[in-house]
Amino acid sequence: MGREAMTPPQPSSRKAAGAALILLLILAWAVLVASLAPVVGGWPVLVQAAFYLIMGLGWIIPLKPLIRWSQTGRWRKGPDSESVMGQSSA
């Protein structure tokens, strides 16, 4: 085994950018929800609870393509994405 086999792989700059984008997404989502608080505060309590439940889970939806991009460089799942992500269908 050569020296190359002992060198740990360097993380892609895409992973760092993906992590930064995830944090930015969470921050922007929190600012959006907080800016709606004066309006939502006048709603009935059960409607507020449903709103905050939906908004509390809503930021997760854009994460899948963002994580896929940070891992593979693709925004959408391609025909050979299983082999790209290290999974096999066999």
VMD Tcl script that draws the C-alpha trace (Angstrom):
set ca {
  {0.00 0.00 0.00}
  {1.28 3.39 -0.94}
  {1.16 6.61 0.91}
  {-2.02 7.62 -0.96}
  {-4.02 4.85 0.71}
  {-3.18 6.20 4.15}
  {-4.13 9.80 3.38}
  {-7.67 10.54 4.56}
  {-9.97 11.88 1.85}
  {-10.43 15.63 1.85}
  {-14.01 16.83 2.21}
  {-15.46 18.52 -0.82}
  {-15.95 22.27 -0.69}
  {-19.50 21.46 -1.74}
  {-20.08 19.90 1.69}
  {-18.97 23.08 3.45}
  {-21.14 25.17 1.13}
  {-24.05 22.79 1.77}
  {-23.65 23.12 5.53}
  {-23.55 26.91 5.24}
  {-26.66 26.88 3.04}
  {-28.50 24.68 5.54}
  {-27.72 27.11 8.35}
  {-28.74 30.04 6.13}
  {-32.00 28.27 5.25}
  {-32.82 27.69 8.92}
  {-32.00 31.30 9.81}
  {-34.09 32.70 6.93}
  {-37.00 30.40 7.83}
  {-36.85 31.47 11.49}
  {-36.84 35.15 10.48}
  {-39.82 34.56 8.18}
  {-41.84 32.80 10.87}
  {-40.90 35.37 13.51}
  {-41.90 38.22 11.18}
  {-45.36 36.65 10.86}
  {-45.82 36.45 14.64}
  {-47.76 39.73 14.98}
  {-50.32 38.53 12.44}
  {-50.47 34.96 13.73}
  {-50.79 36.20 17.32}
  {-54.32 37.43 16.60}
  {-55.50 34.02 15.43}
  {-57.30 31.48 17.63}
  {-54.91 29.35 19.68}
  {-55.61 26.09 17.82}
  {-55.04 27.78 14.46}
  {-51.77 29.22 15.80}
  {-50.71 25.77 16.96}
  {-51.44 24.27 13.52}
  {-49.58 27.13 11.80}
  {-46.49 26.77 13.98}
  {-46.55 22.99 13.61}
  {-46.61 23.27 9.82}
  {-44.00 26.03 9.76}
  {-41.86 24.12 12.24}
  {-41.70 21.16 9.87}
  {-41.80 23.11 6.59}
  {-38.13 24.03 6.52}
  {-37.27 20.35 6.20}
  {-38.74 20.07 2.68}
  {-35.91 21.92 0.86}
  {-33.25 19.96 2.77}
  {-33.39 16.77 0.71}
  {-32.29 18.36 -2.59}
  {-29.75 20.51 -0.75}
  {-28.21 17.51 0.99}
  {-28.27 15.53 -2.27}
  {-26.41 18.39 -3.98}
  {-23.79 18.60 -1.22}
  {-23.16 14.85 -1.50}
  {-23.36 14.29 -5.26}
  {-23.29 17.66 -7.01}
  {-26.79 17.09 -8.42}
  {-30.00 18.81 -7.40}
  {-32.27 16.10 -8.73}
  {-32.11 12.35 -8.43}
  {-30.67 11.00 -11.65}
  {-30.92 7.55 -13.22}
  {-27.52 6.54 -11.84}
  {-27.83 8.35 -8.50}
  {-27.87 5.09 -6.54}
  {-24.39 4.21 -7.72}
  {-23.23 7.79 -7.19}
  {-24.39 7.78 -3.57}
  {-22.63 4.51 -2.86}
  {-25.70 2.31 -2.81}
  {-26.33 -0.62 -5.08}
  {-29.63 -2.03 -6.17}
  {-28.39 -5.62 -5.96}
}
mol new
graphics top color blue
foreach p $ca { graphics top sphere $p radius 0.5 }
foreach p [lrange $ca 0 end-1] q [lrange $ca 1 end] { graphics top cylinder $p $q radius 0.2 }
display resetview
